[in-house]
Amino acid sequence: MYSYASVSRSADAGIWLIISAVIAVVGGLVLFFTFLGKKNESKFTGFLGWMYDFLNFKKMFAEALLRITYLIFAIFVTLSSFSLIGQSFLTFLLTLLVGNLSIRIIYEFCLIALVICRNTTEINKKLTKNDENNPQ
């Protein structure tokens, strides 16, 4: 059966989850409408400037993260494929080649999506500057 202490801890955890959710919603809305407004775009410098860019997703960490995880997985597949030499040289060779090729293709598609996003953002910035310089 359940003891009173375990039920009490579960209830306390549930209450804390509800309080956390309310604080997160209120804090997110306050930050969004005060700190992250367009009027503050070039207002902050130093850490606050970095934080403004980070929270507005002007700094992307996904590309570096993808590159690091690609290297980790490629090294893992390469090293783990050597454990298959004893079973079958063909299995080892296929795992080594097809495994690394598959990982590379998957990561290239992910990076292509990020490059398209970056290029679209740069084109949009250039078009916005041209529109500001050439009002009709």
DSSP file (Angstrom, degrees, kcal/mol; ACC not computed):
  #  RESIDUE AA STRUCTURE BP1 BP2  ACC     N-H-->O    O-->H-N    N-H-->O    O-->H-N    TCO  KAPPA ALPHA  PHI   PSI    X-CA   Y-CA   Z-CA
    1    1 A M              0   0    0      0, 0.0     2,-0.3     0, 0.0     0, 0.0   0.000 360.0 360.0 360.0 171.8    0.0    0.0    0.0
    2    2 A Y        -     0   0    0      4,-0.0     2,-0.2     2,-0.0     3,-0.0  -0.652 360.0-136.6 -87.7 140.7    0.9    3.6   -0.2
    3    3 A S     >  -     0   0    0     -2,-0.3     4,-1.9     1,-0.1     5,-0.2  -0.629  21.3-116.9 -92.5 158.7    2.3    5.4    2.8
    4    4 A Y  H  > S+     0   0    0     -2,-0.2     4,-2.3     1,-0.2     5,-0.2   0.854 113.4  56.1 -61.2 -35.6    1.2    8.8    3.8
    5    5 A A  H  > S+     0   0    0      2,-0.2     4,-2.3     1,-0.2    -1,-0.2   0.899 106.9  47.5 -66.8 -41.4    4.7   10.3    3.2
    6    6 A S  H  > S+     0   0    0      2,-0.2     4,-1.9     1,-0.2    -1,-0.2   0.884 113.4  48.1 -69.7 -36.3    4.9    9.1   -0.4
    7    7 A V  H  X S+     0   0    0     -4,-1.9     4,-2.4     2,-0.2    -2,-0.2   0.905 111.8  50.6 -67.0 -40.7    1.4   10.4   -1.2
    8    8 A S  H  X S+     0   0    0     -4,-2.3     4,-2.5     2,-0.2    -2,-0.2   0.900 109.7  49.7 -63.8 -41.5    2.4   13.7    0.5
    9    9 A R  H  X S+     0   0    0     -4,-2.3     4,-2.3     2,-0.2    -1,-0.2   0.887 111.1  50.1 -64.9 -38.4    5.6   14.0   -1.6
   10   10 A S  H  X S+     0   0    0     -4,-1.9     4,-2.3     2,-0.2    -2,-0.2   0.908 111.5  47.7 -65.8 -41.6    3.6   13.3   -4.8
   11   11 A A  H  X S+     0   0    0     -4,-2.4     4,-2.5     2,-0.2    -2,-0.2   0.912 111.6  50.6 -65.0 -42.2    1.1   16.0   -3.9
   12   12 A D  H  X S+     0   0    0     -4,-2.5     4,-2.4     1,-0.2    -2,-0.2   0.906 110.7  49.1 -61.8 -41.7    3.9   18.4   -3.1
   13   13 A A  H  X S+     0   0    0     -4,-2.3     4,-2.1     2,-0.2    -2,-0.2   0.901 111.1  50.1 -65.3 -40.4    5.5   17.7   -6.5
   14   14 A G  H  X S+     0   0    0     -4,-2.3     4,-1.9     2,-0.2    -2,-0.2   0.911 111.0  48.4 -63.4 -43.3    2.2   18.2   -8.3
   15   15 A I  H  X S+     0   0    0     -4,-2.5     4,-2.5     1,-0.2    -2,-0.2   0.921 111.1  50.9 -63.0 -43.6    1.6   21.5   -6.6
   16   16 A W  H  X S+     0   0    0     -4,-2.4     4,-2.7     1,-0.2    -1,-0.2   0.878 107.6  53.6 -63.5 -36.9    5.1   22.6   -7.4
   17   17 A L  H  X S+     0   0    0     -4,-2.1     4,-2.2     2,-0.2    -1,-0.2   0.905 110.0  47.3 -62.7 -41.2    4.6   21.7  -11.1
   18   18 A I  H  X S+     0   0    0     -4,-1.9     4,-2.2     2,-0.2    -2,-0.2   0.927 113.4  47.4 -65.9 -45.1    1.4   23.8  -11.2
   19   19 A I  H  X S+     0   0    0     -4,-2.5     4,-2.5     1,-0.2     5,-0.2   0.910 111.9  51.3 -61.6 -42.7    3.2   26.8   -9.6
   20   20 A S  H  X S+     0   0    0     -4,-2.7     4,-2.5     1,-0.2    -1,-0.2   0.905 109.4  50.1 -61.2 -42.5    6.1   26.3  -12.0
   21   21 A A  H  X S+     0   0    0     -4,-2.2     4,-2.3     2,-0.2    -1,-0.2   0.910 111.5  47.8 -64.4 -42.5    3.8   26.3  -15.0
   22   22 A V  H  X S+     0   0    0     -4,-2.2     4,-2.4     2,-0.2     5,-0.2   0.928 114.0  46.6 -64.2 -45.4    2.0   29.5  -13.8
   23   23 A I  H  X S+     0   0    0     -4,-2.5     4,-3.0     1,-0.2     5,-0.2   0.895 112.1  51.7 -63.8 -40.2    5.3   31.3  -13.1
   24   24 A A  H  X S+     0   0    0     -4,-2.5     4,-2.6    -5,-0.2    -2,-0.2   0.915 111.5  46.3 -63.9 -43.3    6.7   30.2  -16.5
   25   25 A V  H  X S+     0   0    0     -4,-2.3     4,-2.3     2,-0.2    -2,-0.2   0.943 116.7  43.6 -65.3 -47.7    3.7   31.5  -18.4
   26   26 A V  H  X S+     0   0    0     -4,-2.4     4,-2.5     2,-0.2    -2,-0.2   0.936 116.7  46.9 -63.6 -46.6    3.7   34.8  -16.6
   27   27 A G  H  X S+     0   0    0     -4,-3.0     4,-2.6    -5,-0.2     5,-0.2   0.898 112.0  50.7 -63.3 -41.2    7.4   35.2  -16.9
   28   28 A G  H  X S+     0   0    0     -4,-2.6     4,-2.4    -5,-0.2    -1,-0.2   0.912 112.4  46.4 -63.2 -43.0    7.5   34.3  -20.5
   29   29 A L  H  X S+     0   0    0     -4,-2.3     4,-2.4    -5,-0.2     5,-0.2   0.916 113.1  49.0 -66.0 -43.2    4.7   36.8  -21.4
   30   30 A V  H  X S+     0   0    0     -4,-2.5     4,-1.8     1,-0.2     5,-0.5   0.942 114.1  45.6 -62.2 -47.7    6.4   39.6  -19.4
   31   31 A L  H  X>S+     0   0    0     -4,-2.6     5,-2.1     1,-0.2     4,-0.9   0.910 112.8  51.4 -61.0 -42.4    9.8   39.0  -21.0
   32   32 A F  H  <5S+     0   0    0     -4,-2.4    -1,-0.2    -5,-0.2    -2,-0.2   0.925 116.3  38.1 -62.7 -45.3    8.2   38.7  -24.5
   33   33 A F  H  <5S+     0   0    0     -4,-2.4    -1,-0.2    -5,-0.2    -2,-0.2   0.671 129.6  28.2 -85.2 -16.1    6.3   42.0  -24.2
   34   34 A T  H  <5S+     0   0    0     -4,-1.8     3,-0.4    -5,-0.2    -3,-0.2   0.839 129.6  25.4-106.0 -58.1    8.9   44.0  -22.3
   35   35 A F  T  <5S+     0   0    0     -4,-0.9    -3,-0.2    -5,-0.5    -4,-0.1   0.865 122.3  47.0 -79.1 -39.1   12.5   42.8  -23.1
   36   36 A L  S   <S+     0   0    0     -5,-2.1    -1,-0.2    19,-0.1    -4,-0.1   0.273  79.4 127.9 -95.0  11.7   12.1   41.2  -26.5
   37   37 A G  S >  S-     0   0    0     -3,-0.4     3,-1.6    -6,-0.2    -4,-0.1  -0.261  71.0-115.8 -66.0 155.5   10.1   44.0  -28.3
   38   38 A K  G >  S+     0   0    0      1,-0.3     3,-1.8     2,-0.2     4,-0.2   0.796 112.6  68.3 -61.2 -29.1   11.3   45.3  -31.6
   39   39 A K  G 3  S+     0   0    0      1,-0.3    -1,-0.3     2,-0.1     3,-0.2   0.714  98.4  51.7 -65.4 -18.6   11.9   48.7  -30.0
   40   40 A N  G X> S+     0   0    0     -3,-1.6     3,-1.2     1,-0.2     4,-0.7   0.269  74.6 116.5 -97.3  10.4   14.7   47.2  -28.0
   41   41 A E  T <4 S+     0   0    0     -3,-1.8    -1,-0.2     1,-0.3     3,-0.1   0.857  92.4  13.7 -55.6 -45.6   16.5   45.7  -31.0
   42   42 A S  T 34 S+     0   0    0     -3,-0.2    -1,-0.3    -4,-0.2    -2,-0.1   0.140 104.3  95.6-115.4  20.0   19.8   47.7  -30.7
   43   43 A K  T <4 S+     0   0    0     -3,-1.2     2,-0.3     6,-0.0    -2,-0.1   0.812  72.2  67.2 -79.8 -32.3   19.3   49.0  -27.3
   44   44 A F     <  -     0   0    0     -4,-0.7     2,-0.3     4,-0.1    -4,-0.0  -0.644  56.8-177.0 -99.0 148.4   21.2   46.5  -25.3
   45   45 A T    >>  +     0   0    0     -2,-0.3     3,-0.9     4,-0.1     4,-0.7  -0.864  52.0  10.1-131.3 168.8   25.0   45.8  -25.3
   46   46 A G  H 3> S-     0   0    0     -2,-0.3     4,-2.3     1,-0.2     5,-0.2  -0.361 128.9  -8.3  66.1-137.4   27.2   43.2  -23.6
   47   47 A F  H 3> S+     0   0    0      1,-0.2     4,-2.9     2,-0.2    -1,-0.2   0.895 138.8  51.7 -63.6 -41.6   25.5   40.4  -21.8
   48   48 A L  H <> S+     0   0    0     -3,-0.9     4,-2.5     2,-0.2    -1,-0.2   0.870 109.6  50.8 -65.3 -34.9   22.0   41.8  -22.3
   49   49 A G  H  X S+     0   0    0     -4,-0.7     4,-2.4     2,-0.2    -1,-0.2   0.915 111.9  47.0 -64.9 -42.9   22.6   42.3  -26.0
   50   50 A W  H  X S+     0   0    0     -4,-2.3     4,-2.7     2,-0.2    -2,-0.2   0.918 113.2  49.0 -62.7 -43.2   23.8   38.7  -26.2
   51   51 A M  H  X S+     0   0    0     -4,-2.9     4,-2.8     2,-0.2     5,-0.2   0.891 109.7  51.9 -65.1 -39.9   20.7   37.6  -24.2
   52   52 A Y  H  X S+     0   0    0     -4,-2.5     4,-1.5     2,-0.2    -2,-0.2   0.943 113.1  44.4 -61.0 -47.9   18.4   39.6  -26.5
   53   53 A D  H  <>S+     0   0    0     -4,-2.4     5,-3.1     2,-0.2     6,-0.9   0.898 114.1  50.9 -63.0 -40.7   19.9   38.0  -29.6
   54   54 A F  H ><5S+     0   0    0     -4,-2.7     3,-1.3     1,-0.2    -2,-0.2   0.931 112.0  45.0 -63.2 -47.2   19.8   34.5  -28.0
   55   55 A L  H 3<5S+     0   0    0     -4,-2.8    -1,-0.2     1,-0.3    -2,-0.2   0.730 112.8  51.3 -73.5 -21.3   16.1   34.8  -27.0
   56   56 A N  T 3<5S-     0   0    0     -4,-1.5    -1,-0.3    -5,-0.2    -2,-0.2   0.317 114.4-118.8 -93.2   7.5   15.1   36.2  -30.4
   57   57 A F  T < 5S+     0   0    0     -3,-1.3    -3,-0.2     2,-0.1    -2,-0.1   0.813  75.6 130.8  59.6  34.4   16.9   33.3  -32.0
   58   58 A K      < +     0   0    0     -5,-3.1     2,-0.6    -6,-0.2    -4,-0.2   0.705  67.0  59.5 -83.8 -21.8   19.4   35.5  -33.9
   59   59 A K  S    S-     0   0    0     -6,-0.9     2,-0.5    -9,-0.1    -1,-0.1  -0.940  78.9-159.3-105.5 121.4   22.1   33.3  -32.6
   60   60 A M        +     0   0    0     -2,-0.6     4,-0.3     1,-0.1     3,-0.0  -0.891  20.3 174.2-106.8 126.2   21.7   29.7  -33.7
   61   61 A F     >  +     0   0    0     -2,-0.5     4,-2.3     2,-0.1     5,-0.2   0.491  64.1  87.3-101.4  -8.2   23.5   26.9  -31.8
   62   62 A A  H  > S+     0   0    0      1,-0.2     4,-2.9     2,-0.2     5,-0.2   0.864  84.1  55.4 -63.5 -36.8   21.9   24.1  -33.8
   63   63 A E  H  > S+     0   0    0      2,-0.2     4,-2.3     1,-0.2    -1,-0.2   0.943 111.1  43.0 -64.3 -46.9   24.6   24.1  -36.5
   64   64 A A  H  > S+     0   0    0     -4,-0.3     4,-2.3     1,-0.2    -1,-0.2   0.907 114.8  51.3 -64.1 -40.5   27.5   23.7  -34.0
   65   65 A L  H  X S+     0   0    0     -4,-2.3     4,-2.6     1,-0.2    -2,-0.2   0.899 109.7  49.8 -63.5 -40.8   25.5   21.1  -32.1
   66   66 A L  H  X S+     0   0    0     -4,-2.9     4,-2.4     2,-0.2    -2,-0.2   0.909 110.5  50.0 -64.2 -41.8   24.8   19.1  -35.3
   67   67 A R  H  X S+     0   0    0     -4,-2.3     4,-2.1    -5,-0.2    -2,-0.2   0.915 112.5  46.8 -63.4 -42.3   28.4   19.2  -36.3
   68   68 A I  H  X S+     0   0    0     -4,-2.3     4,-2.2     2,-0.2    -2,-0.2   0.937 113.8  46.7 -65.9 -46.6   29.5   17.9  -32.9
   69   69 A T  H  X S+     0   0    0     -4,-2.6     4,-2.7     1,-0.2     5,-0.2   0.857 109.2  56.1 -67.2 -32.2   26.9   15.1  -32.8
   70   70 A Y  H  X S+     0   0    0     -4,-2.4     4,-2.8    -5,-0.2     5,-0.2   0.952 108.7  46.8 -60.4 -47.8   27.8   14.1  -36.4
   71   71 A L  H  X S+     0   0    0     -4,-2.1     4,-2.4     1,-0.2     5,-0.2   0.908 112.5  50.1 -60.9 -41.7   31.5   13.7  -35.3
   72   72 A I  H  X S+     0   0    0     -4,-2.2     4,-2.3     1,-0.2    -1,-0.2   0.943 114.4  43.4 -62.4 -48.0   30.4   11.7  -32.2
   73   73 A F  H  X S+     0   0    0     -4,-2.7     4,-2.9     2,-0.2     5,-0.2   0.885 113.0  51.9 -67.2 -38.2   28.2    9.4  -34.2
   74   74 A A  H  X S+     0   0    0     -4,-2.8     4,-2.4    -5,-0.2    -1,-0.2   0.924 112.3  45.5 -65.0 -43.2   30.7    8.9  -37.1
   75   75 A I  H  X S+     0   0    0     -4,-2.4     4,-2.8    -5,-0.2     5,-0.3   0.911 113.5  51.0 -64.7 -41.3   33.4    8.0  -34.6
   76   76 A F  H  X S+     0   0    0     -4,-2.3     4,-3.1    -5,-0.2     5,-0.3   0.938 112.0  45.4 -61.6 -47.9   31.0    5.6  -32.8
   77   77 A V  H  X S+     0   0    0     -4,-2.9     4,-1.8     2,-0.2    -1,-0.2   0.916 114.7  49.3 -63.0 -42.3   29.9    3.9  -36.0
   78   78 A T  H  X S+     0   0    0     -4,-2.4     4,-0.7    -5,-0.2    -2,-0.2   0.949 116.7  40.1 -62.3 -49.4   33.5    3.6  -37.2
   79   79 A L  H >< S+     0   0    0     -4,-2.8     3,-0.8     1,-0.2     4,-0.4   0.903 115.6  50.1 -68.7 -40.7   34.8    2.2  -33.9
   80   80 A S  H >< S+     0   0    0     -4,-3.1     3,-1.2    -5,-0.3     4,-0.3   0.792 100.2  65.4 -70.8 -24.9   31.9   -0.1  -33.3
   81   81 A S  H >< S+     0   0    0     -4,-1.8     3,-1.7    -5,-0.3    -1,-0.2   0.813  90.3  66.0 -65.5 -27.1   32.1   -1.5  -36.8
   82   82 A F  G X< S+     0   0    0     -3,-0.8     3,-1.1    -4,-0.7     4,-0.3   0.735  88.6  66.6 -66.1 -20.9   35.5   -3.0  -35.8
   83   83 A S  G <  S+     0   0    0     -3,-1.2     3,-0.3    -4,-0.4    -1,-0.3   0.659  94.9  59.7 -72.2 -12.7   33.7   -5.3  -33.4
   84   84 A L  G <> S+     0   0    0     -3,-1.7     4,-2.6    -4,-0.3     3,-0.4   0.495  77.1  89.5 -92.7  -4.4   32.1   -7.0  -36.4
   85   85 A I  T <4 S+     0   0    0     -3,-1.1    -1,-0.2     1,-0.2    -2,-0.1   0.899  85.9  53.5 -59.9 -40.0   35.3   -8.1  -38.0
   86   86 A G  T  4 S+     0   0    0     -4,-0.3    -1,-0.2    -3,-0.3     3,-0.1   0.819 113.1  43.2 -65.2 -31.4   35.2  -11.4  -36.1
   87   87 A Q  T  4 S-     0   0    0     -3,-0.4     2,-0.3     1,-0.3    -2,-0.2   0.946 134.7 -21.3 -79.4 -52.1   31.7  -12.2  -37.3
   88   88 A S     X  -     0   0    0     -4,-2.6     4,-2.2     1,-0.1    -1,-0.3  -0.902  42.7-146.6-163.4 129.2   32.1  -11.2  -40.9
   89   89 A F  H  > S+     0   0    0     -2,-0.3     4,-2.5     1,-0.2     5,-0.2   0.865 105.6  54.3 -65.3 -35.0   34.5   -9.0  -42.8
   90   90 A L  H  > S+     0   0    0      2,-0.2     4,-2.8     1,-0.2     5,-0.2   0.907 107.8  48.9 -65.6 -42.2   31.6   -8.1  -45.2
   91   91 A T  H  > S+     0   0    0      2,-0.2     4,-2.6     1,-0.2     5,-0.2   0.916 111.8  50.1 -62.6 -43.0   29.4   -7.0  -42.3
   92   92 A F  H  X S+     0   0    0     -4,-2.2     4,-2.6    -8,-0.4    -2,-0.2   0.942 113.0  45.8 -57.6 -49.6   32.2   -4.9  -40.9
   93   93 A L  H  X S+     0   0    0     -4,-2.5     4,-2.7     2,-0.2     5,-0.3   0.904 113.9  47.8 -64.7 -43.6   32.9   -3.3  -44.3
   94   94 A L  H  X>S+     0   0    0     -4,-2.8     4,-2.4     2,-0.2     5,-0.8   0.912 113.5  47.7 -64.6 -42.4   29.2   -2.6  -44.9
   95   95 A T  I  X>S+     0   0    0     -4,-2.6     4,-1.1    -5,-0.2     5,-0.5   0.922 113.8  48.3 -64.0 -42.9   28.7   -1.1  -41.4
   96   96 A L  I  X5S+     0   0    0     -4,-2.6     4,-1.1    -5,-0.2    -2,-0.2   0.942 123.7  29.8 -62.4 -48.7   31.7    1.0  -41.8
   97   97 A L  I  X5S+     0   0    0     -4,-2.7     4,-2.4    -5,-0.2     5,-0.2   0.963 126.9  38.3 -79.8 -54.5   30.8    2.4  -45.2
   98   98 A V  I  X5S+     0   0    0     -4,-2.4     4,-2.8    -5,-0.3     5,-0.2   0.888 116.5  52.9 -68.1 -38.8   27.0    2.4  -45.2
   99   99 A G  I  X<S+     0   0    0     -4,-1.1     4,-2.3    -5,-0.8    -1,-0.2   0.949 113.9  41.2 -61.0 -49.9   26.8    3.5  -41.6
  100  100 A N  H  X<S+     0   0    0     -4,-1.1     4,-2.3    -5,-0.5    -2,-0.2   0.888 115.7  50.8 -67.3 -38.1   29.0    6.5  -42.0
  101  101 A L  H  X S+     0   0    0     -4,-2.4     4,-2.4     2,-0.2    -2,-0.2   0.914 110.8  49.1 -64.7 -42.4   27.5    7.4  -45.4
  102  102 A S  H  X S+     0   0    0     -4,-2.8     4,-2.4     2,-0.2    -2,-0.2   0.928 111.9  48.1 -62.7 -45.9   24.0    7.2  -43.9
  103  103 A I  H  X S+     0   0    0     -4,-2.3     4,-2.4    -5,-0.2     5,-0.2   0.919 111.5  51.0 -60.7 -43.4   24.9    9.4  -41.0
  104  104 A R  H  X S+     0   0    0     -4,-2.3     4,-2.3     1,-0.2    -2,-0.2   0.921 110.7  47.8 -61.1 -45.2   26.6   11.9  -43.3
  105  105 A I  H  X S+     0   0    0     -4,-2.4     4,-2.1     2,-0.2    -1,-0.2   0.914 111.8  49.9 -64.6 -43.2   23.5   12.1  -45.6
  106  106 A I  H  X S+     0   0    0     -4,-2.4     4,-1.8     1,-0.2    -1,-0.2   0.937 113.8  45.1 -60.5 -47.1   21.1   12.6  -42.6
  107  107 A Y  H  X S+     0   0    0     -4,-2.4     4,-2.5     1,-0.2    -1,-0.2   0.843 109.3  55.9 -68.7 -33.1   23.3   15.3  -41.1
  108  108 A E  H  X S+     0   0    0     -4,-2.3     4,-2.5    -5,-0.2    -1,-0.2   0.909 106.7  50.5 -65.2 -39.9   23.7   17.1  -44.5
  109  109 A F  H  X S+     0   0    0     -4,-2.1     4,-1.8     2,-0.2    -2,-0.2   0.908 111.2  48.9 -63.4 -40.1   19.9   17.3  -44.9
  110  110 A C  H  X S+     0   0    0     -4,-1.8     4,-1.6     1,-0.2    -2,-0.2   0.924 113.0  46.7 -63.6 -43.6   19.7   18.8  -41.4
  111  111 A L  H  X S+     0   0    0     -4,-2.5     4,-2.7     1,-0.2    -2,-0.2   0.844 106.6  58.4 -68.6 -32.8   22.4   21.3  -42.2
  112  112 A I  H  X S+     0   0    0     -4,-2.5     4,-2.6     1,-0.2    -1,-0.2   0.917 104.5  51.5 -60.8 -42.2   20.8   22.2  -45.5
  113  113 A A  H  X S+     0   0    0     -4,-1.8     4,-2.0     1,-0.2    -1,-0.2   0.906 111.6  47.0 -61.2 -41.2   17.7   23.2  -43.7
  114  114 A L  H  X S+     0   0    0     -4,-1.6     4,-2.6     2,-0.2    -2,-0.2   0.896 111.5  50.2 -67.9 -39.7   19.7   25.4  -41.4
  115  115 A V  H  X S+     0   0    0     -4,-2.7     4,-2.9     2,-0.2     5,-0.2   0.902 109.8  51.0 -65.5 -40.4   21.6   27.0  -44.3
  116  116 A I  H  X S+     0   0    0     -4,-2.6     4,-2.5     2,-0.2    -1,-0.2   0.913 111.1  49.0 -61.0 -42.6   18.3   27.7  -46.1
  117  117 A C  H  X S+     0   0    0     -4,-2.0     4,-2.2    -5,-0.2    -2,-0.2   0.936 113.0  46.6 -62.0 -47.4   17.0   29.3  -43.0
  118  118 A R  H  X S+     0   0    0     -4,-2.6     4,-2.3     1,-0.2    -2,-0.2   0.924 114.2  47.3 -62.0 -46.1   20.2   31.5  -42.6
  119  119 A N  H  X S+     0   0    0     -4,-2.9     4,-2.6     1,-0.2    -1,-0.2   0.893 110.9  51.5 -65.0 -40.0   20.2   32.5  -46.3
  120  120 A T  H  X S+     0   0    0     -4,-2.5     4,-2.4    -5,-0.2    -1,-0.2   0.904 110.0  50.0 -62.6 -40.9   16.5   33.4  -46.2
  121  121 A T  H  X S+     0   0    0     -4,-2.2     4,-2.2     2,-0.2    -2,-0.2   0.915 111.3  48.3 -63.5 -43.4   17.1   35.5  -43.2
  122  122 A E  H  X S+     0   0    0     -4,-2.3     4,-2.3     2,-0.2    -2,-0.2   0.909 111.9  49.1 -64.7 -41.9   20.0   37.3  -44.9
  123  123 A I  H  X S+     0   0    0     -4,-2.6     4,-2.6     1,-0.2    -2,-0.2   0.917 110.5  51.5 -62.1 -43.0   17.9   37.9  -48.0
  124  124 A N  H  X S+     0   0    0     -4,-2.4     4,-2.4     1,-0.2    -2,-0.2   0.905 109.3  49.9 -61.1 -42.5   15.1   39.3  -45.9
  125  125 A K  H  X S+     0   0    0     -4,-2.2     4,-2.3     2,-0.2    -1,-0.2   0.916 111.7  48.2 -62.8 -42.9   17.4   41.7  -44.1
  126  126 A K  H  X S+     0   0    0     -4,-2.3     4,-2.3     2,-0.2    -2,-0.2   0.901 112.0  48.9 -65.6 -40.5   18.8   42.9  -47.5
  127  127 A L  H  X S+     0   0    0     -4,-2.6     4,-2.4     2,-0.2    -1,-0.2   0.886 110.3  51.5 -65.6 -38.6   15.3   43.4  -48.9
  128  128 A T  H  X S+     0   0    0     -4,-2.4     4,-2.0     2,-0.2    -2,-0.2   0.911 110.6  48.3 -64.4 -42.4   14.3   45.3  -45.8
  129  129 A K  H  X S+     0   0    0     -4,-2.3     4,-2.1     1,-0.2    -2,-0.2   0.903 111.7  49.9 -63.9 -40.9   17.3   47.6  -46.1
  130  130 A N  H  X S+     0   0    0     -4,-2.3     4,-1.9     1,-0.2    -2,-0.2   0.888 109.9  50.9 -64.6 -39.4   16.5   48.2  -49.8
  131  131 A D  H  < S+     0   0    0     -4,-2.4    -1,-0.2     1,-0.2    -2,-0.2   0.878 111.0  48.4 -65.2 -37.8   12.9   49.0  -49.0
  132  132 A E  H  < S+     0   0    0     -4,-2.0    -2,-0.2     1,-0.2    -1,-0.2   0.867 115.4  44.2 -69.4 -36.5   14.0   51.5  -46.3
  133  133 A N  H  < S+     0   0    0     -4,-2.1    -2,-0.2     1,-0.2    -1,-0.2   0.754 119.7  41.3 -79.8 -25.3   16.5   53.1  -48.7
  134  134 A N  S  < S-     0   0    0     -4,-1.9    -1,-0.2    -5,-0.2     2,-0.1  -0.596  73.7-178.8-123.6  69.3   14.1   53.2  -51.7
  135  135 A P              0   0    0      0, 0.0    -3,-0.1     0, 0.0    -4,-0.0  -0.441 360.0 360.0 -69.2 144.9   10.6   54.2  -50.5
  136  136 A Q              0   0    0     -2,-0.1    -5,-0.0    -5,-0.1    -2,-0.0   0.448 360.0 360.0 -95.5 360.0    8.1   54.3  -53.3
